[in-house]
Amino acid sequence: MSVDRYRELEKPQALRKKDVVLMATVTSFEDLKHPTKSELRQFAELFSPLYTASSEEARRQAVAALSQCEQVPSSVAFFIASQPIAIAAPFLMASPCLDDDQLIAIARCQGAEHARAIVRRPALSPAVIDALVSMRHARLPAKADKAPVDKTPIAEQPATPAAVPSTQQPLSTEAAEAAQRDEALRQKIKQLAAMQARPTSDRLGLRTATDVQEALMVRFARSRDADAFATCLADTLSASRWLAERIMMDISGLQLATTLKALGMDAQEAFFILERLYGHLKESVGGVSRGEILWDSLQDDECIRRLEAWCRADRYTYADKHEMSETEQTTAAANDGAEQVTAKVRRA
């Protein structure tokens, strides 16, 4: 029997039972490949009280296991990441369930140790990198102000007034040089990020809903006129009505949310449309509606690529049908003409 197992037996029986329940809950959640919304909600409700009542070792094991899960509820992920660094470190470094806003908020609120753990993640977005560099730059003046204090009594200090400036001058110079280096690094990172990521305001060459089209879609969604909304959506996409209806038939709202985001629609108007057409997206989870959670989970570039693929497939399908119908009409007309000529020749 290992030393850890002996220590486990030394704990009070009630505490051991709570540790076992916590680990059993986490293990059961890990086994869910595609957890449903109700299962995510149940896990979020169970985890916090079990975690609070368990021992520190059980907390470490639970957090380490959850750091490898791909679908941890947002409220649980933020709760774990806000724990002391000795427990939260593996989750901050590896969990794919923390979005950019959560990482920035944790780095700002929890301090330098949490920020250093975030830096060790395998991939960071330009926004998170910029925020981390800015926070480091903001902490430099506070460190520079902490000059060494001579605790020798005044009577015993040598009468050399020039000694104080001589010790403070190198410190201020080093702080200024460090600030310059960090600022240069920050500008370099911003330039690299600008080269890789297109600003959301840049819609040149992309399908974009006009103000009138956005207003019409909001109006039809308010009245829940699905037929008129589908017509307006097809016109906005310059696509067939069949494509618009297929997008709306996805009862999860994912395809319509993808389409609206690809069209560059304002987030608040998109929330309104999604919640009016799909009632379940009104439900609140941790103070945030499911529609907002769905919207925030989508990436602009990915939505644009998906919509272009849908429209391209729709264009190929209906263009082929249109060309076939025109060919058939031409062939029929030619056949009718040939029959008429043949009939005239026979009569002659």
Buried (B, 14 or more C-beta within 10 A) or exposed (E): EEEEEEEBEEBEEEBBEBBEBBBEBBEEBEEEEEBEEEBBBBBBEBBEEBBEBBBEEBBBBBBBBBBEBEBBBBBBBBBBBBBEBEBBBBBBBBBBBBBBEBBBBBBBEBEEBBBBBBBEBEEBBBBBBBBBBBBBBEBBEEEBEEEEEEEEEEEEEEEEEEEEEEEEEEBEEEBEEBBEEBEEBBEEBBEEBEEEEBEEEEBEEBBBBEEEBBEBBBEBBEEEEBEBBBBBBBEBBEBBEEBBBBBBEBEEBBBBBBBBBBBBBEEEBBBBBBBBBBEEBEEEBEEEBBBBBBBBEBEBEEBBEBBEEBBEEBBEEBEEEEEEEEEEEEEEEEEEEEEEEEEEEEEE
